[in-house]
Amino acid sequence: MSGELNEVIENEIVSLRGLLSALEKQHKYILDNAVFKMESVIDEIKKSNIEVAKWEMKRRDITKGEP
């Protein structure tokens, strides 16, 4: 279980970094008032959110019932 959990957590960290990157782009576009560029990052944010949620669910399945 420990090895599997470590792998899932590492993948979740990578996904969270991807989400952070997308959100930083969005923040930059908001500050620049670049509405059309902001729309282009929406799909990237959605995809990243789905990826983070997938790894979170796998992590919860592994640790189910553990303190």
N, C-alpha and C positions, 0 to 999 in steps of 0.2 A: 504494500500500500504506500509506503514512504516514497519509493521511487516514482510511482505513478503520480502521487500527489505533487512531488517536486516538479515533474514535467508539466503538469497542468498549471501550476502556479507560475512557472517560467513563461508558458504560453500566454497566460492571462496578463502578465507584466508587459509582454511584447504588444498585446492588443491594447492595453491601457496607454502605452506610449504612442501608439498609432492614433488613438482617440485624442490624446492630449495635443498631438501635432495638428490634427484637423481642427480642434477647438482654438488653437493658437492662430491658425490661418483665419478662421472666422473672426476672431477678435481683431486681428489686423485689418480685415476688410471693414469691420464695423467702424473702427477708428478712422479709416480712410474714406468712409461713407461710400464704399464701392458696392452698391446693391447687387449688381449683376455678378460680380465675382463672389459675393456672399452666397448667392444661389448655387453657384457651381460646387461649393464645398458641402452642401446639404447631404448629397448622396454619400459622400465620404464619411460624414458623421454618422449617418444611419448605418452604414456598413460596419463601421467601427463599433457602434453600440451593440449590434447583433453579435459581433465576434466576442466582445467582452462578456455579454450575457451567456453565450454558449460555454465559455470556459468557466464562468461562475457556476453554472448549473452542474458541470462536470465535477467541479471542486466540491460542491455541496453533496453530490451523490457519493463521492468517495468518503467524505467526512461525516456522513449521516450517522447520527447516534454517538458520535465522538464528542468529548467535552472540549 
